[in-house]
């Protein structure tokens, strides 16, 4: 937890500990403002790449899933989990995952709230990704990160496969 006298703040989503700069989070991420600021730095990098495979989508899904909770809409968690499923298990690139999200958004479905596991299970965070040199090294770390997050949500893998089989026939 954070109070104004602490020098370190722990992210409630991924558990990363960063210098407390008393930043706030925009949106409903279960994140410290300091962690969200790191995500914003990564987003600038991934969007700036302007790559045809849209690596940015994988970073969005990994971060959103890792920081699920705090009033996040159930559809956000579900779409992120489905996005990682298609990326990790089916080899989809970010553009293809976006297409899956579009197809899902056209369907009426009452998305259930999915619960994350304890943050201590994550071995990689957005901070680890940013510590890699921009380019191939950082891009590979994004892929490792999304694999780590996907594995940490193993308790929902059956649900993801079932919902994809049902809604994306």
Steps between C-alpha positions, in 0.01 A plus 500: 500500500601857448500802726645844443802436724623188319790518256401180319163402359402143411276446202188308610482326160848372422677561830778715355653741750592844371590838646186668621436806285136522613370444149138410436361241261270591216229242448416193699833320501596328822836678487706760676539827314872432478445163333243649264754766403741221399220348292452839331872503415471153349188602306691791348763252385259239360275749324804685366623182334211518252565135419259312277461224762390751767706377794325768703190280531698234685635758746148633559364151568789400729484820704119504525486139612784545748320803646147363500272604783422835664171539315633396160214396273470122465519534121847658528640208699327247274622661178856522633494134600356402162761717328783322678341163424502573128851647514664229711303188407409580139797719397287801404671835455354818648299587187340155500420530871337838429281329242395239759410782740294666226312178425429450872379857542231441238338234718274555798647315792484550875870486592563359844750649740823300494717505809878531481728296717728655757744749346796308640470244219619743231869469420507782241355851499489801271817615678688191380390573145618861520837388637572332165658700219245630249474281192522124471602447864204696638260341251611153611449603863143610421439149368651345815287731713177407325589130534563549873168679549317234296653224715403683820136489387508123448197468727294665221643317196207257470250786518685689224505201267131431562391861445705526180353174371151628582521858372750466215372198309 
